[in-house]
């Protein structure tokens, strides 16, 4: 398959063809046009039972391990993962998801405090993926009007962590408080630490300005539906390196 000539390795025609094919395959995989985004995890909540508090698994799961989404509220009732109508959605793969009756939502987000523990926590393994993207639908519902002011959450703070490391703030975003579903999307590709990594955590915290109190009625809450994380499969340039390593190993064995 190979021989030494004047101290140089000369590949046989078979090995050369193998390397050429490997290089072509690697080149195809590394071409952006041939590496579209893939769903890593998608939660549409349509199959959740009413008052299913705590943690839920993904509707679509292409990650290593089992992605989970936990909703946590410590100042009032536990987060409810079902019971409110969601919104229809077509995912990254082109699959349609009906509105259903399973939009996730957190209850009792009062305006007497910031309720910093009203959060959702997504835990997933991004091994094999880069250029992550996050999206979901949210709706401020059961809002209480006091005078001309619409009470309820006004902000969402997003954070990330890997493993047992501390959380790092991405940004605090202003919510659209219009009693309708709004799409939220965020490009995470600049955060290299959460790419191709095990035990990635993304945390969202709902909060409000806390400047008013509720005179009566129902406390505002947030519905969340169709949470999707996508990524681009990591370029497989290692294919070429593996083929070359195998060929070198054959040559060394023949040399002995």
C-alpha positions in Angstrom: 0.0 0.0 0.0 3.0 2.3 0.5 6.7 2.2 0.4 9.7 4.3 1.4 11.6 6.1 -1.4 14.5 8.4 -0.4 13.1 8.7 3.1 9.6 9.7 1.8 6.4 7.7 2.1 4.9 7.0 -1.4 1.2 6.0 -1.3 -0.2 3.3 -3.4 -3.0 4.0 -5.8 -5.5 2.4 -3.5 -4.5 4.5 -0.5 -4.5 7.7 -2.7 -8.0 7.0 -3.8 -9.1 6.4 -0.2 -7.6 9.7 0.9 -9.1 11.5 -2.1 -12.5 10.1 -1.3 -12.1 10.9 2.4 -11.1 14.5 1.6 -14.1 14.9 -0.7 -16.5 13.5 2.0 -15.0 15.8 4.6 -15.2 18.7 2.3 -18.9 18.0 1.7 -19.6 17.8 5.4 -17.7 21.0 6.1 -19.6 22.9 3.4 -22.1 25.2 5.2 -24.8 24.6 2.6 -24.7 20.9 3.3 -24.9 21.3 7.1 -28.3 22.8 7.9 -29.4 23.4 11.5 -30.8 20.3 13.3 -33.2 20.2 16.2 -31.3 19.2 19.3 -34.4 19.4 21.6 -37.9 20.6 21.2 -40.6 20.9 23.8 -44.2 21.5 22.7 -45.9 20.3 25.9 -48.9 18.9 24.0 -48.7 15.5 25.7 -48.4 16.7 29.3 -51.0 15.9 31.9 -52.7 18.8 33.7 -50.9 20.2 36.7 -47.8 18.2 35.9 -45.4 20.1 38.0 -41.6 20.0 37.8 -39.7 18.5 34.9 -40.6 17.3 31.4 -38.7 15.5 28.6 -38.4 16.7 25.1 -41.0 16.1 22.3 -38.2 15.8 19.8 -34.8 14.7 21.0 -31.6 14.4 18.9 -29.2 15.0 21.7 -27.0 12.6 23.6 -28.7 11.8 26.9 -32.1 13.1 27.8 -32.8 16.8 27.6 -35.1 18.1 30.3 -37.0 21.3 31.0 -37.9 22.3 34.6 -40.1 25.1 35.6 -39.6 26.4 39.1 -41.6 28.9 41.2 -40.8 29.2 44.9 -42.9 32.2 45.9 -46.3 30.6 45.1 -47.9 27.7 43.4 -45.6 25.3 41.5 -45.1 25.8 37.8 -47.9 24.2 35.8 -46.8 22.5 32.6 -50.2 22.1 31.1 -53.8 23.4 31.1 -53.5 26.5 28.9 -53.9 26.6 25.1 -50.6 27.1 23.3 -49.8 28.3 19.7 -49.2 26.3 16.5 -45.6 26.0 15.4 -43.6 24.6 12.4 -40.3 23.3 13.7 -36.9 23.4 12.1 -37.5 20.0 10.4 -40.7 21.3 8.8 -43.0 19.4 11.1 -46.2 21.2 12.2 -47.3 21.2 15.9 -50.8 22.2 16.7 -51.7 24.7 19.4 -53.0 22.0 21.6 -53.7 22.5 25.3 -50.2 22.2 26.6 -48.4 25.5 26.7 -46.1 25.6 29.6 -46.8 28.4 32.0 -45.7 29.7 35.4 -48.4 31.0 37.8 -48.7 33.7 40.3 -45.9 36.1 39.2 -46.8 38.8 41.6 -45.9 42.5 41.3 -45.1 42.9 44.9 -41.6 41.4 44.4 -39.2 40.6 41.6 -39.7 36.8 42.2 -36.2 36.0 41.1 -36.9 32.3 41.4 -39.6 32.2 38.8 -37.5 30.4 36.2 -37.3 27.7 33.6 -34.1 25.6 33.4 -33.2 23.6 30.2 -30.5 20.9 30.7 -29.1 19.2 27.5 -26.0 17.7 25.9 -24.8 19.5 22.8 -22.1 17.0 21.9 -21.7 17.1 18.1 -23.4 20.5 17.6 -22.2 24.0 17.1 -23.8 27.4 16.2 -26.7 26.9 18.7 -30.0 28.8 18.3 -32.8 29.1 20.9 -36.5 30.0 20.2 -39.8 29.8 22.0 -43.2 31.4 22.1 -44.4 33.3 25.2 -47.6 35.1 26.2 -48.4 37.3 29.2 -51.8 36.1 30.2 -54.3 36.8 33.0 -52.9 40.3 33.2 -54.4 42.6 35.8 -55.0 46.3 34.9 -54.6 48.9 37.6 -55.4 52.2 36.2 -53.6 52.5 32.8 -50.8 50.1 33.8 -50.6 46.5 32.6 -49.2 44.5 35.5 -47.1 41.4 35.0 -43.6 40.4 34.1 -41.7 42.9 32.0 -38.3 41.2 31.6 -36.6 37.9 30.9 -33.0 37.3 31.9 -31.2 34.5 30.1 -28.1 32.7 31.5 -25.9 29.8 30.6 -23.7 27.3 32.5 -21.8 24.2 31.7 -21.4 21.4 34.2 -21.0 22.6 37.8 -19.8 26.0 36.7 -21.7 29.2 37.7 -24.3 30.8 35.5 -23.2 33.5 33.1 -25.7 36.2 32.0 -26.4 36.5 28.3 -28.8 39.5 28.4 -32.0 40.8 30.0 -34.7 41.2 27.4 -37.9 43.4 27.6 -41.1 41.4 27.1 -43.9 42.3 24.8 -46.9 42.6 27.2 -49.7 42.4 24.7 -51.7 39.4 25.9 -50.8 37.5 22.7 -48.2 34.9 21.8 -44.9 36.4 20.7 -41.9 34.7 19.3 -38.6 34.9 21.1 -35.4 33.9 19.3 -31.7 34.2 20.2 -28.5 33.4 18.4 -26.2 31.5 20.8 -23.4 30.8 18.3 -21.1 33.4 19.9 -21.0 31.3 23.1 -18.3 28.7 22.3 -18.4 27.1 25.7 -21.9 25.7 25.2 -21.0 24.1 21.8 -20.2 20.4 21.6 -20.4 20.2 25.4 -22.0 17.9 27.9 -24.4 19.1 30.6 -25.2 22.5 29.1 -27.8 24.6 31.1 -29.8 27.5 29.8 -31.9 29.4 32.4 -34.6 32.0 31.9 -35.8 34.1 34.7 -39.1 36.1 34.5 -39.3 39.3 36.4 -41.1 42.6 36.7 -40.5 46.1 37.9 -42.3 45.5 41.2 -43.5 49.1 41.4 -47.2 48.3 41.7 -49.3 45.9 43.8 -52.4 44.0 42.7 -55.6 45.5 44.0 -57.6 42.4 43.1 -58.2 39.8 40.4 -55.8 37.1 39.1 -52.1 37.4 39.3 -50.4 37.7 35.9 -48.6 34.7 34.5 -46.5 33.7 31.5 -47.3 31.0 29.1 -44.4 29.4 27.2 -44.7 27.1 24.3 -42.6 25.4 21.5 -39.2 25.8 23.1 -36.6 24.7 20.5 -32.9 24.5 20.5 -31.1 23.8 17.2 -27.5 23.4 16.2 -25.3 22.7 13.2 -23.7 19.2 13.2 -20.0 19.7 13.9 -17.8 19.5 10.8 -16.5 16.0 10.2 -13.0 17.0 9.2 -11.8 14.2 11.5 -12.8 11.8 8.8 -9.8 12.7 6.7 -7.5 12.5 9.7 -8.8 9.1 10.6 -8.3 7.7 7.1 -4.7 9.1 7.1 -4.0 7.6 10.5 -5.2 4.2 9.3 -3.1 4.4 6.2 0.0 5.3 8.2 -0.6 2.5 10.5 -0.8 0.0 7.6 2.5 1.4 6.2 4.2 1.0 9.6 3.1 -2.5 10.0 4.3 -3.4 6.4 7.6 -1.7 7.2 8.2 -4.0 10.1 
